[in-house]
Amino acid sequence: MTAPLTPPPPPNERSSYQGGPVPSPVGAHAVGAAYDHHGEQDGPGMLTEVRQAAVIVVAVAISGVLLGVLWWKLAPSVPLVGDLVGDEWVVYLKESESEHAVGVDGTFTLLALAFGALSAVIVFLLRRRGGVPLVVALGVGGLLGSLLAWRVGVWLGPAQDVIAHAKDVGKGVTFSAPLKLGAKGALLAWSVAALVVHLGLTGLFGPRDPEPDPWPAPQRYPAGPYGEKSA
């Protein structure tokens, strides 16, 4: 009879990898390098965006002069009539139910919406990646441009002193009222249109970040002393 063979020792359940830091998964170094690279570029990149935003604010605001000229040319005139009551001049609307005043505000609003959309398209074409400073520049520039357009239109329009104007043209003679923006909310039309259009263009045609891989590579473990894969 032969003695029974000694059974082999049980396989080592522990991983053959002893001590030391856990190795990084595949691609971690590449991701870390890319992150550091972008981190180093945050400072100069943000500074460049701020400079571009300042230029956009100035350019958009200056274009408000053109909006003011168009408003002065296209807005309907509000007819007024002067009358002499005793020794005092009185000015009143020639057509009491006229909607010309509403047309003045509507003309400014429509022009401001068009200018806002156009400025958003131009900014998007010049810099497709966008950025918070550029969006803020569109909003601030649109508001400044609307304020400038409002003052330019009033300055180019008929005289503000309606009593003096009535005296100049004479009693019962029709003359145009000065340009007046009754709905001050129209000053925000440019900014709102610019932000909405720029947001839409960025969402539809802007650059997109690469999507992460939904199936990561399987983790490889070192083999045990008997060839099995240790957990």
URRABEL-V645238 format. One line per field, one symbol per residue. phi: phi as a letter, one per 30 degrees, with the letter a starting at -180 (. if undefined). burial: + if it has 24 or more other C-alpha atoms within 12 Angstrom, else -. A space follows every 10 residues. Layout:
BEGIN
phi=???
burial=???
END
This chain:
BEGIN
phi=.cdddddddd dddddddcii ddddddiddd dddddddddd dddddddddd ddddddeddd dddddddddd dddcdddcdb bcbccicccb cbddbdcdcd dddddddddd dddddddddd ddddddbddi kdeddddddd ddddddddde dddddddedd dddddddddj dicdbddddb cdcddddcdd dddddddddd ddddbddcdd ddddcddddc cddddcjddd d
burial=---------- ---------- ---------- ---------- --------+- -++--+++++ ++++++++++ ++--++++++ +++------- +++------+ +--+++++++ ++++++++++ +-++--++++ +-++++++++ ++++++++++ ++++--++-- -++-++---- ---+++++++ +----+++++ +++++++++- ++-------- ---------- ---------- -
END
